């Protein structure tokens, strides 16, 4: 009689439980929900990172500096979408967890409509004022040209990416992270292939990498959109959304829109607070020259790759906490949140240590020359340390967002970025501290809001906030 083998996932869960990191009974649900999202986040973040590396190889520092300025604006698109999607996952997970599937479906429909409404003005702004937007950041003439071209060619992807984020968060809210992982990973691979073809094969330069991003992002929208309207993927292993978009009269549900805006607006504000700080930081970096601009952007890209973990852990926190609250299991919701925060901290510390050890080889992927490599490697090491703060911020705020408590995380984000990080960078600009001020800003930017949000989570007030949304039972 064969001896039954112990499931390695369960064995790891028990080991982590003995170490006091996460309960064994919570590890598998967390892992099942998180790992596809981690892969998804890595795929999404790799797109701009690959673009930056290819531009560095084919054009040089002027091209990467121009791309850094343009990517600052692209990050605003992603963060606005993430803010709206944060409200979406909160309401979808609570309604779906409470068995109110028709109401959850209406939430998704209204979220998609809001995504379109938010995207169109941004697209118009990029189209009409691309050059002025890049110039205001202090770009040198050559970098200005490259940044303008990239921003113009990537403009159509604004709508695609915003809708993709709504679809991704919807799947997360119902506990399916595999479908979006397949779509997003396929899109990332397509982006690298197309960008490489356009920039190296067709000699299209910066326009080529932007076009690759736009086409691949649009392809992901088509794939996810198919499932979001309830269509089957056949034998691909992907599932249609159980809360599909459906247009019925009235097309706009004012009650749900108000609730979405109530939850999403502070989250959009929090995300924008995270993203807008990059513009003064880029302006400060530009005063030190294109090498420092490139070093800062490479560091931000590497940190974003590390922060792919948060795409899974933060969303697992939001979804699992939200679902437990939807089932009126407040104590279990709190236990899930605390366990996921601890697990995330262990992962982030280990990843940061690895990146610090590999800082110089990583820098050489983007820049050449000993001075450029040394400057970039230092920024990469600093960014690795700061990523630990992102891990704390992401999982703690994820639990709060799952409860619908988004106002105080917004305030925490403002304090971290504008009361601490930005002044530190400015001090470096006007004192002998110099570039070290930017290093300090990278550290303070995530750690201050992370510690505040962790304190908010420990207080337990988010459980009270969530009861307001659980009282809206709708029609089913």
N, C-alpha and C positions, 0 to 999 in steps of 0.2 A: 504494500500500500504506500503510495507516494506521500512524502511528508509535505504538508502545505507550507508554502513559502510566505513569509511575512511581507505584506505590502510595504514597499519602501517609503511611500508617502505617509502611511500610518506610522511607520517606525520613526521617521523624521519628526512627525507631529508629536509623538510621545517624548522624543528626546528634547525637543524645544519646550514641551510642557514641563519636563523635569528641570530644565534650566530656568523656568519662570518667564519665558518669553511670550508664548502664546498657548492657550489651551488646546489640547489634542483634538477636541471635538470641534474647535473653531478653525483649526489650521487648514483642513481640506476645503471647506467652503470658501475660505479666503483665497487659498491657492488656486482653486478652480476658477474663481472669478477674476483673480488678479493676473495670472501669468499671460493669458492672451492679450490683456490690456498692456502689459509691459512690452510684449512683442510689438503691439500696435504703436505704442508711444515711441519705441525705438525706431520703428519704420518711419513714422511721421517726422521725428526729429532728424533722422538721417538724411532727409531730402535736402534741407538747407545746408547741412554740414557737408554733404557730398558736393553740392553746388559751390560752396566756398572753397573746397579743396581743388575742384576742377578749374575754377577761375584762378586760383593761386598758381596752379601749374601752367596754365596757358597764357595768362596775362601778367600776373605778378601783384605786388603790393597795392598798386593803384587800383587794380580791379577788385581785390578783396576789400579794400577800404570802401570803394563805391558800393559794393554788395552789402557791406555792414550797415551803411546808412539806409539802404532800401529795405533790408531785412528788419530794421527797427520798425518801419511802418507795417511790414507784413506781420510782425508779431502782434501789433495792435488788432489786426483782423482776427488772428487766432484767439487772442485773449477776450475780445468781445464775444466771439462765438462760444468760448469756454464758459464765460459768465452766464450767457443765456442757457447754455446746455446744463450748467450747474443747477439752475432753477428747474430745468426739465427733468433731470435725474431725480431731484428731490421729490417732485410731485408725482412722477411716474412710479418710482419705487414705492412710495407710501400708498398710492391708489392701487397699484398692482398687487402689492403685498397684502392689502386689505380686501382683495377680491373684486375691486371696482374697475374692471377691465375697460368698460366702455368709456368711463370718465378718463382713464389713463390714455386711451386712444385719442380723445378730444384734446387732451393736454399736448400730445405730440403734434397734432394738426395745427393747433394754434402756435406752437413753438416754431414750426416750419414757416408759417406766415410771418411771424416776427423776424425770423432769420432773413427772409427776403427783404423785409422793410428796413432792416438795419444795414444790409449789404449794399443796396443800390446807392445811397448817398456816399458811402465810402468809395465805391467804384467811380462815381462821378468826380470825387475829389482827386483821386489818383490820376484819372485821365486828364483833367484840366490843369492840374498844378503839380505834376510830377517833378519838374525841374526845380520849381520854387521850394518844394518840400525837402528835396535833397540839399539845396543850397543853404537853407536856413541852419543846417547843422554844422556849417563851416567846412564843407567839402572843398578840397582843392579842385581846380578845373578838370583835370583828367578823371579824378574819382567822381566828380559831379556827372560827367557824361555817362560813365558806366552805371552809376546808381539810377539815373533817370531812365535809361533803357530798360534795366531790370524791372523797375516799378511799373512801367507802362505795359510790358509784356506779361506781367504776372497779374494785372488787374482783373481779368475775367475769372481768375481762380478765387477771388474774394467770395463770390456767391457760392461756388462749389465747396470751398472749405467750410464755410459757415453751416451749410446744409449737412455736410459730412459729420460735423461735430454734433449736431442735433441727433442724427441717426445713430452715431456711436454711443452717445449717452443714453439714448432710448434702449438700445440693446443691453447696455450695462444695467440700466434700471430694472430690466426684467430678468437679469441673471444670465444673459447670453453674451459672452465676450468673444466667442470663437468666430462668429460670422463677421464681425467687424475686423477681427484680426486678419482673416484671410483677405478681405477687401483692401485693408490698409497696407498690409505687407506687399500684396501684389502691386498696389499703386506705387510703393516706394521703389520696388525693383524696376517698374516701368519708368519711373522718374530718372533713375540712374542711367538706364539704357538710352532713353531718349536724349537726356542732357549730354551724355558722352557722345552720342551720334551727332547732335547738332553742333557741339562746341569743337570736337576734334575731327569728326568726319566731314561736316559741312562748313566748318570754320565760321560759325555764326557768333562766336564770342559770348558775351554776357546775355545777349538776346536768346541764344540757344538754351542756356540753362534755365532761363525764365520760361521759355516756351515749353521745355520739358516738364517743368513744375505745373504749368497750367493744364497741359494735356493729360498728365497723369492724375491730377486732382479731379479733373472732369470725369475721367474714367471711373474713379472711385465713387463719384456721385451717382453715376449710372448703375453701378453694381449694387451699392447700398440702397438706392432708390427703388430698385426692383423688389427687394424684400420689404422695404418700408411701406409699400402699398399692398403688401400681403401676397405677393407672387412667390411661387415655389422656386427653389434653386435646383430642384431635381436631385441628382445623386452626388452633389458636390459636398455634402455634409453641412452646408450652411442652412439656416432656418429663416423662414419669413417672420417678420415681427408679429408677436401675438397682440400687439396694440397698434395696428396699422393706421397710416394716414387715411382718412376718409372725409371727403368734402360733402357736407350736408347743410341744409339751411337751418338756422342762419350760418353763413360761412364763418363769421367772426362770433365767437362765444365770449361776450364781454366779461362775464364772471371769471372764466378761466384765464383770460388775458390779464385781468387785474391781479389775479393770484400769481400768475407767472411773473408779472412785472414786479410785484411786491417781493417775491423771493429772489428773482434774478437781478434786479437793479442794484442792490448792494453787492451782489457777487460780480456783476459786470464792473462796478466801481472798484472792487477789490482787485480784479484782474487788470483793469486799466492802471490802477496804482502801481501794480507790478511792472507793467509794460512801459508806461510813459516816462518812468525814471530813466530809461535807456537813452532818451534823447538828450537831456543835459549831460549824461555821462559820455555819450558819443561826442558832444560838443567840447567837453573838457578834454577828452582823449585826442580830438582833432588838433587842439592847441599844442600837443606834443608831437604831432606828425602822423603820417599814414601808418607807420610801423606800430605805434601804440594803438591806433584805431583797429588795425588788423589783430593785434594781440588780444585786445579786449573782446573782439567779436569771436575769435577762436575760443577763448576761455568760456564765453557765454554758450557757444555751440557745444563744447565738450561737457559743460555743466548740464545743458539741456539733454544730452545723451544719457548722462548719469541719472537725471531726473525722469527718465523713461519709467523708472521703478514707480514713481508717483502716479503715472497714468494708470497703473494697476492698483497700487495700494490705496491711493486716495479715493479712487472710484469704488474699490471694494469696501472701503470704510463708509462712503456715502450710501452705497446700495444696501449693504448688510445692516447698517445702523437704521437706515430708512425702512427697510422691510421689517425689521424687528419692532420698530416703533409702530408701523402700520398694523402689526399684529398685537399691539398693546403689550409688548414685552420690553419694558423700559430697562430693567436690570440687565437683560441679555444684550440689549443694544449698547449699554455702557461697557459691558465686558468685551464685546466685539471691538468697540472703538479703542479701548485701552490696549488690547492684545495686538491689534494691527499697528498701533503707534510703536510699541516695543519692537515688533518684528521689523518694521521699517527702519528703525534706528540701527539695528544690527546690520542690516543689508547695506545701508548708506555708509556706515563707518568702514566696512570692508571694501566697498567700491572706491571710496575716497582714497584709501591707503594704496590700492592698486594703481589708480590714476596718478597719484603723486610719484610713485616709483617710475612710471612710464611717461612722465611729463615731457622730457626732451624728445623721445621718439615720436610722441603725438604731435609736438610742435613742428617737427620736420615734415609732417604730412601736408602742412599748409604754407610754410615759409622756408626760405633757404638763407644761408649766410649766418655766421656765428652770432652776430649781435641780434638779428631778428629771432633766431631760434632761442637764445637765452632769454630775451624779453618775453616771448610767447610762452616758453616753458614755465616761467615764474607765474604768469597770469593763469596758466592751466592748473598749477599746483594750488594756487589760492582759490580758484573756482571749485576744485575738488573738495576743499575744506568747507566752502560755503554751501555745497550741495547737501551736506548733512543738515544744515538749517532748512533747506527746501524740503527734505524728507519729513522733518518734524512739522513744518508749516502745512505741508500737503495732507498728511494723514490726520492731524488734529483739526484742521479746517474742514477736511472731508467729512469727518463725523458730524461737525456742526452743520454743514450744508445738508447732509442727509436728514437732519432734523428740521431743516428750514430756517436755521439760525444763521443768517448771513450778514447781519448789520455790523456786529462787533468784529468779525474777521476783516471786514472792509476797513474799519477804523485802525485795526492792527497793521494792515498792509500800508496804509497811509503813514503811520508813525515810523515804521521800519524804513520805508523808502525815502521819505521826505524830511523827517525829523532827525534821522541818523545817517543813512547812506549818502544822500546828496550833500549834506554839509561836510561830511568827511572828504568827499571828492573835491569839493570847492576849497577846503583848507589846503589840500595838496596843490591846487592851482596857484594859490597866492602865498605859499610858504615853501621852504626848502624840502618839505615832505614830498613834493612832486608826485610822481606816478604811484608812490606808495598810498597816496590818498585814494586812488582808484582801487587798489588792492583791499584797503580797509572797507570801502564802500561795498565791494562784492561780498565781504563777510557779514556786514551789518544788515544788508538788504534782506536776506531771508531769516537770519537768526532772531532779530527783534520780533517780527510778527509770529514766527514759529513759537517762541516762548510765550507770547501773549495768548495765542490760540490754544496752546497746551493748557495754560491756566484757565481759560474759559471752559475747555472740555472738563477739566478736573472739577470745576465748580458745579456742574450738573444742571445749570439753568437751561440748557438746550432742550432738556426733556420737557420742561414747562412750555417752551416755545413751540415744540412739535405738536402739542395737544390742540393748538389752534387749527392746524391743517388737517389733523385727524378727525376734527368735528365736522368737516365738510364732506359728508358722505355721498353727495350727489344722488343719482337715481339708481345706483346698484352697488 
